[in-house]
Amino acid sequence: MPKVKLTIVESRCRSGYHRKGESYIVEDICPPICHELWNNIYPNVCVLLNGGILDYGNSKEKRFEAKCPDNGRVLIRGEVLE
């Protein structure tokens, strides 16, 4: 099973929970990130963990970028580790 690396690209997190540059490796359980952000990215992470490919602009990729549902205060990138 592939692993997915999550990296915080930008952070203006109101709670100070996330900082730019933090990264997490996801294999099968939720990493220590806020639940709102996790709920937003979980479908993409699940697809990548199961060998899928996502629409990414005009191409298909094994990665994604998503923003926090709290007005986009956190930008996170997910990518498959081969």
N, CA and C atoms as an extended XYZ file, in Angstrom:
246
Properties=species:S:1:pos:R:3:atomname:S:1:resname:S:1:resid:I:1 pbc="F F F"
N         0.843       -1.189        0.000 N   MET     1
C         0.000        0.000        0.000 CA  MET     1
C         0.882        1.244        0.000 C   MET     1
N         0.566        2.214       -0.844 N   PRO     2
C         1.349        3.454       -0.868 CA  PRO     2
C         1.199        4.255        0.430 C   PRO     2
N         2.111        5.171        0.608 N   LYS     3
C         2.032        6.123        1.719 CA  LYS     3
C         1.796        7.499        1.121 C   LYS     3
N         1.132        8.364        1.887 N   VAL     4
C         0.879        9.730        1.439 CA  VAL     4
C         1.572       10.692        2.400 C   VAL     4
N         2.359       11.585        1.829 N   LYS     5
C         3.019       12.622        2.627 CA  LYS     5
C         2.170       13.876        2.567 C   LYS     5
N         1.823       14.415        3.729 N   LEU     6
C         1.087       15.667        3.836 CA  LEU     6
C         2.040       16.740        4.337 C   LEU     6
N         2.070       17.887        3.661 N   THR     7
C         2.955       18.986        4.045 CA  THR     7
C         2.149       20.269        4.150 C   THR     7
N         2.341       20.994        5.244 N   ILE     8
C         1.705       22.299        5.415 CA  ILE     8
C         2.530       23.308        4.611 C   ILE     8
N         1.928       23.867        3.571 N   VAL     9
C         2.615       24.789        2.666 CA  VAL     9
C         2.507       26.224        3.167 C   VAL     9
N         1.336       26.606        3.659 N   GLU    10
C         1.105       27.939        4.222 CA  GLU    10
C         0.242       27.774        5.456 C   GLU    10
N         0.435       28.643        6.443 N   SER    11
C        -0.410       28.546        7.630 CA  SER    11
C        -0.644       29.907        8.272 C   SER    11
N        -1.916       30.203        8.433 N   ARG    12
C        -2.366       31.342        9.229 CA  ARG    12
C        -3.432       30.806       10.198 C   ARG    12
N        -3.168       29.623       10.724 N   CYS    13
C        -4.107       28.904       11.585 CA  CYS    13
C        -4.424       29.737       12.825 C   CYS    13
N        -5.716       29.988       13.046 N   ARG    14
C        -6.123       30.813       14.193 CA  ARG    14
C        -5.747       30.176       15.525 C   ARG    14
N        -5.769       28.859       15.581 N   SER    15
C        -5.449       28.187       16.845 CA  SER    15
C        -3.946       27.960       17.002 C   SER    15
N        -3.182       28.225       15.943 N   GLY    16
C        -1.738       27.994       16.006 CA  GLY    16
C        -1.383       26.523       15.950 C   GLY    16
N        -2.343       25.704       15.512 N   TYR    17
C        -2.150       24.257       15.503 CA  TYR    17
C        -1.192       23.808       14.407 C   TYR    17
N        -1.211       24.478       13.267 N   HIS    18
C        -0.361       24.084       12.148 CA  HIS    18
C         0.649       25.174       11.835 C   HIS    18
N         1.854       24.727       11.482 N   ARG    19
C         2.916       25.645       11.120 CA  ARG    19
C         3.479       25.261        9.757 C   ARG    19
N         3.870       26.249        8.997 N   LYS    20
C         4.450       26.022        7.674 CA  LYS    20
C         5.636       25.061        7.783 C   LYS    20
N         5.677       24.100        6.868 N   GLY    21
C         6.789       23.156        6.822 CA  GLY    21
C         6.542       21.844        7.546 C   GLY    21
N         5.520       21.780        8.392 N   GLU    22
C         5.219       20.518        9.069 CA  GLU    22
C         4.854       19.467        8.027 C   GLU    22
N         5.206       18.216        8.292 N   SER    23
C         4.799       17.148        7.378 CA  SER    23
C         4.450       15.901        8.167 C   SER    23
N         3.613       15.093        7.561 N   TYR    24
C         3.114       13.868        8.179 CA  TYR    24
C         3.083       12.781        7.112 C   TYR    24
N         3.357       11.555        7.519 N   ILE    25
C         3.237       10.417        6.631 CA  ILE    25
C         1.986        9.651        7.044 C   ILE    25
N         1.094        9.430        6.085 N   VAL    26
C        -0.159        8.730        6.352 CA  VAL    26
C        -0.081        7.352        5.705 C   VAL    26
N        -0.309        6.326        6.534 N   GLU    27
C        -0.356        4.965        6.019 CA  GLU    27
C        -1.764        4.399        6.130 C   GLU    27
N        -2.382        4.575        7.279 N   ASP    28
C        -3.719        4.021        7.439 CA  ASP    28
C        -4.575        4.733        8.488 C   ASP    28
N        -3.995        5.612        9.275 N   ILE    29
C        -4.785        6.313       10.289 CA  ILE    29
C        -4.606        7.820       10.165 C   ILE    29
N        -5.499        8.543       10.793 N   CYS    30
C        -5.470       10.000       10.762 CA  CYS    30
C        -4.220       10.544       11.448 C   CYS    30
N        -3.479       11.412       10.780 N   PRO    31
C        -2.335       12.053       11.428 CA  PRO    31
C        -2.828       13.113       12.412 C   PRO    31
N        -1.951       13.651       13.229 N   PRO    32
C        -2.370       14.655       14.214 CA  PRO    32
C        -2.605       16.036       13.605 C   PRO    32
N        -3.645       16.137       12.778 N   ILE    33
C        -4.039       17.429       12.233 CA  ILE    33
C        -5.463       17.716       12.676 C   ILE    33
N        -5.888       18.965       12.559 N   CYS    34
C        -7.218       19.322       13.037 CA  CYS    34
C        -8.289       18.570       12.249 C   CYS    34
N        -9.383       18.288       12.895 N   HIS    35
C       -10.434       17.475       12.295 CA  HIS    35
C       -11.090       18.134       11.089 C   HIS    35
N       -11.247       19.450       11.119 N   GLU    36
C       -11.866       20.124        9.986 CA  GLU    36
C       -11.012       19.979        8.728 C   GLU    36
N        -9.709       20.155        8.879 N   LEU    37
C        -8.810       20.001        7.739 CA  LEU    37
C        -8.791       18.541        7.279 C   LEU    37
N        -8.716       17.604        8.216 N   TRP    38
C        -8.706       16.186        7.869 CA  TRP    38
C        -9.988       15.800        7.117 C   TRP    38
N       -11.143       16.257        7.598 N   ASN    39
C       -12.399       15.937        6.923 CA  ASN    39
C       -12.424       16.482        5.501 C   ASN    39
N       -11.752       17.590        5.269 N   ASN    40
C       -11.702       18.205        3.950 CA  ASN    40
C       -10.809       17.410        2.991 C   ASN    40
N        -9.707       16.871        3.473 N   ILE    41
C        -8.746       16.206        2.583 CA  ILE    41
C        -8.877       14.687        2.570 C   ILE    41
N        -9.622       14.107        3.505 N   TYR    42
C        -9.689       12.647        3.615 CA  TYR    42
C       -10.066       11.937        2.314 C   TYR    42
N       -11.059       12.404        1.551 N   PRO    43
C       -11.372       11.691        0.305 CA  PRO    43
C       -10.175       11.601       -0.649 C   PRO    43
N        -9.405       12.675       -0.772 N   ASN    44
C        -8.218       12.656       -1.636 CA  ASN    44
C        -7.147       11.720       -1.098 C   ASN    44
N        -6.916       11.756        0.212 N   VAL    45
C        -5.932       10.879        0.834 CA  VAL    45
C        -6.331        9.413        0.621 C   VAL    45
N        -7.598        9.116        0.810 N   CYS    46
C        -8.103        7.755        0.646 CA  CYS    46
C        -7.870        7.247       -0.782 C   CYS    46
N        -8.143        8.086       -1.774 N   VAL    47
C        -7.909        7.704       -3.168 CA  VAL    47
C        -6.436        7.387       -3.389 C   VAL    47
N        -5.548        8.247       -2.905 N   LEU    48
C        -4.118        8.037       -3.108 CA  LEU    48
C        -3.612        6.811       -2.364 C   LEU    48
N        -4.110        6.567       -1.149 N   LEU    49
C        -3.694        5.392       -0.392 CA  LEU    49
C        -4.096        4.090       -1.082 C   LEU    49
N        -5.135        4.154       -1.879 N   ASN    50
C        -5.620        2.964       -2.567 CA  ASN    50
C        -5.184        2.891       -4.030 C   ASN    50
N        -4.136        3.647       -4.375 N   GLY    51
C        -3.531        3.554       -5.696 CA  GLY    51
C        -4.214        4.360       -6.781 C   GLY    51
N        -5.147        5.229       -6.419 N   GLY    52
C        -5.865        6.027       -7.405 CA  GLY    52
C        -5.088        7.243       -7.862 C   GLY    52
N        -5.639        7.910       -8.861 N   ILE    53
C        -5.057        9.127       -9.424 CA  ILE    53
C        -6.142       10.198       -9.402 C   ILE    53
N        -5.767       11.441       -9.078 N   LEU    54
C        -6.721       12.540       -8.948 CA  LEU    54
C        -6.635       13.501      -10.134 C   LEU    54
N        -7.763       14.140      -10.466 N   ASP    55
C        -7.735       15.239      -11.425 CA  ASP    55
C        -6.986       16.384      -10.777 C   ASP    55
N        -6.026       16.952      -11.496 N   TYR    56
C        -5.225       18.051      -10.972 CA  TYR    56
C        -5.071       19.072      -12.079 C   TYR    56
N        -6.005       20.006      -12.123 N   GLY    57
C        -5.989       20.982      -13.214 CA  GLY    57
C        -6.316       20.284      -14.517 C   GLY    57
N        -5.446       20.403      -15.490 N   ASN    58
C        -5.659       19.775      -16.794 CA  ASN    58
C        -4.982       18.416      -16.914 C   ASN    58
N        -4.502       17.888      -15.806 N   SER    59
C        -3.809       16.595      -15.850 CA  SER    59
C        -4.301       15.699      -14.720 C   SER    59
N        -3.780       14.507      -14.676 N   LYS    60
C        -4.075       13.566      -13.597 CA  LYS    60
C        -2.777       13.354      -12.837 C   LYS    60
N        -2.856       13.413      -11.528 N   GLU    61
C        -1.651       13.349      -10.699 CA  GLU    61
C        -1.884       12.483       -9.468 C   GLU    61
N        -0.794       12.085       -8.845 N   LYS    62
C        -0.852       11.386       -7.566 CA  LYS    62
C        -0.510       12.374       -6.455 C   LYS    62
N        -1.190       13.522       -6.514 N   ARG    63
C        -0.984       14.566       -5.515 CA  ARG    63
C        -2.191       15.492       -5.519 C   ARG    63
N        -2.258       16.357       -4.497 N   PHE    64
C        -3.324       17.350       -4.416 CA  PHE    64
C        -2.872       18.492       -3.528 C   PHE    64
N        -3.554       19.605       -3.624 N   GLU    65
C        -3.422       20.717       -2.691 CA  GLU    65
C        -4.831       21.085       -2.265 C   GLU    65
N        -4.983       21.433       -1.000 N   ALA    66
C        -6.301       21.801       -0.477 CA  ALA    66
C        -6.121       22.867        0.589 C   ALA    66
N        -7.178       23.646        0.778 N   LYS    67
C        -7.165       24.689        1.796 CA  LYS    67
C        -8.104       24.332        2.930 C   LYS    67
N        -7.785       24.852        4.073 N   CYS    68
C        -8.595       24.676        5.270 CA  CYS    68
C        -9.986       25.268        5.038 C   CYS    68
N       -11.029       24.605        5.541 N   PRO    69
C       -12.369       25.161        5.371 CA  PRO    69
C       -12.589       26.452        6.163 C   PRO    69
N       -11.672       26.807        7.059 N   ASP    70
C       -11.773       28.053        7.809 CA  ASP    70
C       -11.164       29.185        6.988 C   ASP    70
N       -11.838       29.525        5.895 N   ASN    71
C       -11.439       30.631        5.029 CA  ASN    71
C       -10.049       30.434        4.417 C   ASN    71
N        -9.644       29.187        4.202 N   GLY    72
C        -8.383       28.904        3.522 CA  GLY    72
C        -7.151       29.294        4.291 C   GLY    72
N        -7.221       29.285        5.599 N   ARG    73
C        -6.092       29.738        6.423 CA  ARG    73
C        -4.881       28.807        6.371 C   ARG    73
N        -5.109       27.548        6.019 N   VAL    74
C        -4.012       26.581        5.925 CA  VAL    74
C        -4.059       25.949        4.537 C   VAL    74
N        -2.914       25.884        3.880 N   LEU    75
C        -2.784       25.209        2.597 CA  LEU    75
C        -1.953       23.952        2.830 C   LEU    75
N        -2.494       22.812        2.409 N   ILE    76
C        -1.803       21.543        2.617 CA  ILE    76
C        -1.612       20.850        1.281 C   ILE    76
N        -0.478       20.169        1.140 N   ARG    77
C        -0.188       19.418       -0.077 CA  ARG    77
C        -0.080       17.944        0.298 C   ARG    77
N        -0.700       17.105       -0.505 N   GLY    78
C        -0.583       15.668       -0.326 CA  GLY    78
C         0.027       15.061       -1.559 C   GLY    78
N         0.942       14.097       -1.361 N   GLU    79
C         1.595       13.441       -2.496 CA  GLU    79
C         1.947       12.009       -2.120 C   GLU    79
N         1.899       11.136       -3.111 N   VAL    80
C         2.214        9.730       -2.891 CA  VAL    80
C         3.709        9.557       -2.774 C   VAL    80
N         4.124        8.768       -1.789 N   LEU    81
C         5.523        8.360       -1.666 CA  LEU    81
C         5.636        6.973       -2.270 C   LEU    81
N         6.439        6.813       -3.263 N   GLU    82
C         6.591        5.511       -3.929 CA  GLU    82
C         7.587        4.652       -3.192 C   GLU    82
